[in-house]
Amino acid sequence: MPDALGPRLRAARMERGFSLRSVAEALGVSASLISQVEIGKTQPSVSTLLALASYLGVSLDELLGIQAGGSPQDAVFGHAGPELPDVQRAADNPVIEMENGVRWERLAAGKGGPADALLVTYEPGASSSIEGKLMRHAGLEYAYLIEGELTLNLDFDTYVLHPGDSLQFDSVRPHLYTNHGKSVARGVWFVFGRRAHNQGLPDAPRGEQVPAGMPASAVDVLRAMDDIED
């Protein structure tokens, strides 16, 4: 997690007039966790960071200090400048590192494309939520595991995925990924139909009151990419 991410989260929260307690209650985490993330003493999980970004109404690019108009390697999860290249070299993949060894690399994607494409890596012991909470987001999720072993909790079912296994499900169903194995798990993910849905979601409120229908948990793991490609 970049050193400045915590302070940017704090600045976004204060700009909107939210207290630590109100944000923590809305996201279902402790105020202490939010405080530790803001001062850089701990890293958030995938679900916590994206819940914060969604609730505060900011993109990951904003949180990471990415300015519009950079090259692909200058942006995290997207490209705000000219046309994206037809071929994107591995060294140019925009990358973000999450809590306890979760890594997302944004693969080549044209402006307004139908899917979000990611190379996802889970180190041994890594999980999409250290709190063990299942997450939900709009879209249809497809994935192919390239190496390692990854456990998927989907609704009330548990699946252990091995190289060559693939999956697909409606991402509004509660799900959680965990690497219980002893080696790295890596696969390619595509999420379809998420962007149009997210365009209709309300912005984060500017005060303590949350309007009806406002998502207050990790409702969209990839929402932060949306504003960058429009």
C-alpha distance (Angstrom), angle and dihedral (degrees) to the residues before:
residue distance angle dihedral
M1 . . .
P2 3.83 . .
D3 3.79 113.9 .
A4 3.82 92.8 -119.6
L5 3.80 96.0 50.6
G6 3.81 94.9 86.7
P7 3.81 94.6 51.7
R8 3.80 90.4 46.6
L9 3.79 90.2 53.0
R10 3.79 89.3 50.6
A11 3.82 92.0 47.9
A12 3.81 91.4 50.5
R13 3.80 91.2 48.8
M14 3.80 93.6 48.6
E15 3.80 92.5 45.3
R16 3.79 88.2 58.7
G17 3.78 93.0 46.3
F18 3.80 95.2 -117.4
S19 3.77 122.2 150.9
L20 3.79 121.7 -139.2
R21 3.79 89.2 -113.2
S22 3.81 95.4 52.3
V23 3.82 93.0 49.5
A24 3.79 91.9 46.0
E25 3.81 92.2 50.0
A26 3.81 92.1 47.6
L27 3.80 92.6 51.1
G28 3.79 96.1 39.3
V29 3.81 95.4 -119.8
S30 3.80 133.8 110.3
A31 3.80 123.7 -84.6
S32 3.80 86.6 -130.0
L33 3.81 90.8 60.4
I34 3.81 92.1 51.0
S35 3.81 90.0 48.2
Q36 3.81 92.9 49.9
V37 3.80 91.2 49.1
E38 3.82 91.1 49.9
I39 3.81 93.7 52.2
G40 3.80 92.7 43.0
K41 3.79 98.0 -113.8
T42 3.81 94.1 122.4
Q43 3.79 139.1 21.0
P44 3.79 120.9 -122.3
S45 3.77 122.2 -126.2
V46 3.79 120.3 -112.5
S47 3.79 91.3 -98.2
T48 3.82 95.1 45.9
L49 3.81 95.5 48.3
L50 3.79 93.8 47.3
A51 3.79 91.3 44.4
L52 3.80 88.9 54.3
A53 3.81 92.0 47.8
S54 3.80 91.3 48.8
Y55 3.80 95.6 44.4
L56 3.80 94.3 46.6
G57 3.79 91.3 46.1
V58 3.80 96.1 -124.7
S59 3.80 132.2 123.8
L60 3.77 124.4 -122.9
D61 3.79 88.0 -114.1
E62 3.80 89.4 60.6
L63 3.80 91.5 47.7
L64 3.78 91.2 49.4
G65 3.81 93.7 46.5
I66 3.81 94.7 -115.0
Q67 3.80 111.7 161.9
A68 3.79 124.0 -147.7
G69 3.77 117.9 -96.5
G70 3.80 103.0 38.2
S71 3.77 129.1 133.4
P72 3.83 121.4 -95.1
Q73 3.79 93.1 -93.6
D74 3.82 89.8 51.5
A75 3.79 94.2 59.0
V76 3.76 132.4 69.3
F77 3.81 114.3 -136.9
G78 3.76 97.6 -10.5
H79 3.75 151.0 11.7
A80 3.78 124.0 -97.5
G81 3.79 97.6 179.4
P82 3.82 134.3 63.2
E83 3.79 127.1 -26.9
L84 3.80 116.2 -42.1
P85 3.83 115.7 -116.5
D86 3.78 122.0 -101.8
V87 3.80 88.6 -130.1
Q88 3.78 120.7 40.8
R89 3.79 116.8 -165.3
A90 3.79 119.2 -134.9
A91 3.79 91.0 -117.6
D92 3.82 89.3 58.1
N93 3.80 96.8 53.4
P94 3.82 108.9 126.3
V95 3.81 105.4 -121.8
I96 3.77 137.6 -164.9
E97 3.79 125.0 -174.5
M98 3.80 117.8 -146.6
E99 3.78 134.7 -166.6
N100 3.83 119.1 -52.1
G101 3.78 98.0 -1.9
V102 3.80 108.1 -41.9
R103 3.79 111.5 142.3
W104 3.79 129.4 -174.5
E105 3.80 123.0 -166.3
R106 3.77 117.6 -170.5
L107 3.79 109.4 -134.3
A108 3.81 125.2 -149.9
A109 3.79 110.3 -60.9
G110 3.78 129.3 167.7
K111 3.78 123.1 -133.1
G112 3.80 110.4 -78.6
G113 3.79 93.3 4.1
P114 3.81 119.2 166.8
A115 3.82 96.7 -116.7
D116 3.77 143.9 41.0
A117 3.82 108.6 -128.5
L118 3.81 120.2 -158.8
L119 3.78 139.3 171.7
V120 3.81 101.8 -144.5
T121 3.80 125.2 -162.8
Y122 3.81 127.5 -170.4
E123 3.79 117.5 -170.8
P124 3.85 117.0 -147.4
G125 3.80 108.2 -69.2
A126 3.81 94.0 15.2
S127 3.79 121.0 136.0
S128 3.79 136.6 -179.6
S129 3.81 87.0 -120.7
I130 3.78 127.4 27.3
E131 3.79 86.7 -164.3
G132 3.80 89.6 60.5
K133 3.80 91.8 -122.4
L134 3.76 119.8 149.9
M135 3.80 114.0 -126.8
R136 3.79 132.9 -144.9
H137 3.80 133.7 -160.3
A138 3.78 139.6 160.1
G139 3.78 121.5 -87.9
L140 3.77 143.1 49.5
E141 3.80 113.6 -72.9
Y142 3.79 123.5 -147.6
A143 3.80 125.4 177.0
Y144 3.79 141.8 170.1
L145 3.81 120.4 -159.3
I146 3.79 112.5 -136.6
E147 3.80 101.0 -179.0
G148 3.79 142.3 -3.7
E149 3.79 129.2 18.9
L150 3.81 126.1 -67.3
T151 3.79 128.6 -176.3
L152 3.79 118.5 -143.5
N153 3.79 120.4 -162.0
L154 3.79 106.8 -162.3
D155 3.79 118.3 177.0
F156 3.82 102.4 -48.8
D157 3.81 95.6 -25.4
T158 3.81 130.9 92.5
Y159 3.81 124.4 -151.5
V160 3.82 127.3 -175.0
L161 3.79 109.1 -150.8
H162 3.81 124.4 -154.6
P163 3.84 132.5 -173.8
G164 3.77 110.0 -60.2
D165 3.82 93.9 23.8
S166 3.78 117.9 122.2
L167 3.78 136.0 -167.7
Q168 3.78 141.9 -161.8
F169 3.78 131.5 -178.3
D170 3.78 143.5 142.3
S171 3.80 103.1 -85.1
V172 3.78 92.5 -142.2
R173 3.81 85.0 77.2
P174 3.83 111.2 94.4
H175 3.80 110.5 -100.5
L176 3.79 142.3 167.4
Y177 3.81 132.8 -169.5
T178 3.82 122.6 -149.9
N179 3.79 133.3 170.7
H180 3.81 105.9 -142.8
G181 3.79 91.2 165.4
K182 3.80 131.1 97.1
S183 3.80 97.3 -117.8
V184 3.79 137.2 54.6
A185 3.81 117.2 -76.6
R186 3.79 115.5 -148.8
G187 3.77 133.8 173.4
V188 3.79 146.6 150.3
W189 3.80 118.9 -102.0
F190 3.82 130.4 -164.0
V191 3.80 122.9 -174.2
F192 3.82 117.2 -167.9
G193 3.79 130.6 -167.4
R194 3.79 97.0 16.1
R195 3.78 102.0 111.7
A196 3.80 99.2 59.8
H197 3.78 90.4 50.4
N198 3.80 93.4 49.5
Q199 3.77 93.7 50.8
G200 3.80 86.7 67.9
L201 3.79 95.9 51.7
P202 3.82 115.9 107.1
D203 3.78 120.7 -108.3
A204 3.77 118.8 -107.7
P205 3.82 111.2 -79.7
R206 3.79 119.2 -106.9
G207 3.77 95.5 -134.5
E208 3.79 142.1 33.3
Q209 3.81 95.5 -77.1
V210 3.80 116.0 89.5
P211 3.83 112.6 -151.2
A212 3.77 121.1 -127.7
G213 3.78 111.4 -80.9
M214 3.79 94.7 21.8
P215 3.82 109.0 141.7
A216 3.79 109.1 -119.0
S217 3.78 102.8 -179.0
A218 3.80 139.8 40.8
V219 3.79 92.3 -52.4
D220 3.78 98.2 149.5
V221 3.77 123.6 28.6
L222 3.80 94.5 -171.8
R223 3.82 103.3 32.6
A224 3.81 92.5 113.0
M225 3.82 91.4 74.6
D226 3.79 96.3 60.9
D227 3.80 103.6 82.3
I228 3.79 93.5 47.4
E229 3.80 98.5 64.6
D230 3.81 99.7 45.3
